[in-house]
């Protein structure tokens, strides 16, 4: 795979929540697909009524990975 092919990660939370990807605030879900390093990705969600949720997923080199979380 060419080195210039980006690896991206996107989060959809239902209901909507604030999203951090690898410790960086990514906005309110659904997030845009942001560039990440391939491999392990840490995702933290915060919702005013539902609290905080954190999980780890993986991003495949050169692909866009979408993580959907239903509370």
Secondary structure, 3 states (H helix, E strand, C coil): CCCCCCCEEEEEEECCCEEEECCEEEEECCCCCEECCCEEEEEEEEECCCEEEEEEEEECCCCEEEEEEEC
